[in-house]
Amino acid sequence: GGAVIEIRDTGKGIKQGKEIFKPGFTTKKYGWGLGLVLTKRIVEQYHKGKLVLKRTDSRGTTFQIIIPKVEK
């Protein structure tokens, strides 16, 4: 149990092997390279979940955020 959130885009994809979760990594002319870093940290540290790169190719990129069920 838990939640799975899937985020997709239809851009050119992300080149495999790049350090996409490394602070400062960006493919943009103007960018700080913090978006995926902060998202991953929030998902893992605050929600005990995972941020996973599921697919990236010329048709776009798909990420999954997996949040486990909280037991009370």
PLY file of the C-alpha trace (Angstrom):
ply
format ascii 1.0
element vertex 72
property float x
property float y
property float z
element edge 71
property int vertex1
property int vertex2
end_header
0.00 0.00 0.00
0.90 3.61 -0.41
0.87 6.12 -3.24
2.59 6.24 -6.61
2.74 9.56 -8.43
3.98 9.53 -12.01
5.33 12.67 -13.69
5.86 12.67 -17.47
6.99 15.16 -20.05
7.34 15.01 -23.82
10.68 16.77 -24.11
13.91 15.43 -25.58
14.72 13.27 -22.56
17.67 13.31 -20.17
20.95 11.77 -21.25
21.59 8.60 -19.26
24.61 8.68 -16.98
24.18 12.33 -16.11
24.22 13.24 -12.44
20.62 14.48 -12.48
20.30 14.31 -8.69
23.62 16.10 -8.08
23.30 19.68 -6.75
24.14 22.19 -9.46
23.50 19.89 -12.42
21.36 21.62 -15.04
20.81 21.46 -18.77
19.29 24.94 -18.84
21.01 28.21 -19.69
19.55 29.76 -16.56
19.09 27.32 -13.72
20.51 26.41 -10.36
20.20 22.64 -10.64
18.25 22.25 -7.42
14.78 21.06 -8.51
15.39 17.31 -8.60
17.83 17.48 -5.68
15.26 19.12 -3.41
12.41 16.93 -4.64
14.41 13.77 -3.94
15.41 15.00 -0.49
11.82 15.90 0.45
10.43 12.58 -0.81
13.09 10.49 0.95
13.59 12.37 4.22
10.09 13.63 4.97
7.95 10.94 3.39
10.31 7.91 3.59
9.67 7.37 -0.13
11.62 7.15 -3.36
12.04 9.31 -6.46
12.82 7.05 -9.41
13.75 7.85 -13.01
11.60 5.29 -14.83
12.20 6.19 -18.48
14.03 8.73 -20.57
14.31 8.69 -24.34
13.55 10.87 -27.34
9.82 10.78 -26.41
10.38 12.32 -22.98
11.07 11.46 -19.38
9.03 9.70 -16.70
9.68 9.88 -12.96
7.82 8.06 -10.20
7.42 9.24 -6.63
6.65 6.27 -4.39
5.32 7.06 -0.92
4.76 4.17 1.50
1.58 3.82 3.52
1.86 5.32 6.99
0.92 2.93 9.78
-0.74 4.56 12.79
0 1
1 2
2 3
3 4
4 5
5 6
6 7
7 8
8 9
9 10
10 11
11 12
12 13
13 14
14 15
15 16
16 17
17 18
18 19
19 20
20 21
21 22
22 23
23 24
24 25
25 26
26 27
27 28
28 29
29 30
30 31
31 32
32 33
33 34
34 35
35 36
36 37
37 38
38 39
39 40
40 41
41 42
42 43
43 44
44 45
45 46
46 47
47 48
48 49
49 50
50 51
51 52
52 53
53 54
54 55
55 56
56 57
57 58
58 59
59 60
60 61
61 62
62 63
63 64
64 65
65 66
66 67
67 68
68 69
69 70
70 71
